[in-house]
Amino acid sequence: MFKRQKLNLLELIIFIGIYTLLFPSFGCKYTPQEITHPRIESLPNEDYFTHLIEVSRLENQSEIEIGWDIYSDTSNSKKLPIGAYDYRNSQNLFLTKDELFLINSYEYSIDRIDFEGNLIQRIGRAGRGPGEFEEIIAFTVSDDFNQIFVIDRLEIEVYTFNAESKSYEYDFTLQNIFMEAYDICHLNGNLYVSGFDINRELYNDLVNSGSHTKRILELDNVNFQGPILKIDLDNKSVVNDFGYQYKSEYGFGIYEGILSQVELSCKAKNQSIIAKMIYAPIIFSYNPDGSENWAIRLDGLRNKTSIEKFNPVQGVGWSKLANKGFYDMSTPFREVSNSEYLVMQFEEVKRVNKLLAQPLEERPMNFKTMLLNTNNGNIEVLESSRTYFHGYMNGVTLYSNYDLPSRQRDFRYIKNERH
């Protein structure tokens, strides 16, 4: 009897194994897949773009003179003690003529500091009410420095400068505009937000649904807005949504929204909104009304696509973390004030293969520094450097060195007397 029972158990194990191979849905829950995103073949064809730029073939043109210096003689630089602040997103640092605005993730605030590192004002605090923040995503400052706009989770808080107190005070909050936001900029009294919205009632139903299958199927019907929202501050409402939408392999609305997110910069000098896709090597220029001006595709960057773990059941936040994008080791757009230029930096492609065999601590931080002309989309390479460029205004250049072993940045600034 013992032998017969053992044989039955062995037969059952073999039967289940064969059945599982032939019919993988037997007794199985949903299994995540890994899908590379975005795929080059899924992007628009070459005729769509006004520029196709092979980045790896661009040569250094450091002799270009445009009236300002990105990297000057560092012997004239001064250290700026701001290493404890947070720099996760594109607008986490804003440079004015004599002070900086930075996100303080520990105090849930926007801090104003001078070039000696002294605190001028702490804007906001932890909490859920007016003038309080739960999680600061990004912020921007108006052209006249009169207002500050802060994305805090699902809303935007607006602060206005009080001339008597010489400080920014809470003004009002914009709510029910987006479900997910990444970046923000200001132009002509309007806000432009990199984000998207979906049918909230449908989304809540999906979250509360006990059926995983229903969630997956219904996500195909999610409606979301364009990746760039234009907000009229006078009416406090969205007046337009526009921008290129990258389609997910499986067409889920939530994924399409996330995959279409961009880093934003508003340029008052030529009245344009510049959008660099986070998950695809494309940069767009839009007019204030949302119409497209030019589009460039950057080829020859690090050949590393993002990985989308195909599991929409987990929702927006999970899938966003699963994507890493083409722009690994790059800084976001950095302003060259009162000009048509933006600065981008990418780790040099030629060094990638050599770096794979090197310990992280020995990895050299050399970057290819690119100057983007927002008038026409032309890109020129200035030089290679081991420093990050953070901004330029009124003769002040802010940069930092990054120490890999300690994971610390050494911030410095240069005051160029020529300006």
Secondary structure, DSSP 4 states (H G I P E B T S, - for coil): -HHHHHHHHHHHHHHHHHHHHH-TTTT-----EEEEES-GGGSPPGGG-SEEEEGGGPPB-TT---S--SS--GGG-EE---TTSB--STTSEEE-SSEEEEEETTTTEEEEEETT--EEEEE-EESSSTTEES-EEEEEE-TTS-EEEEEETTEEEEEEEETTTTEEEEEEEEESS-SEEEEEEEETTEEEEEEE---HHHHHHHHH-S-HHHHHHHGGG-----SEEEEETTTTEEEEEE---PPPTT--HHHHHHHT-EEEEEETTTTEEEEEESSSSEEEEE-TTS-EEEEEEEESS----EEEEE-GGG-HHHHHHH---S-TTEEEEEEBTTSSEEEEEEE-GGGHHHHTTS-GGG----EEEEEEETTT--EEEEEEESEEEEEEETTEEEEEEEETTTTEEEEEEEE-TT-
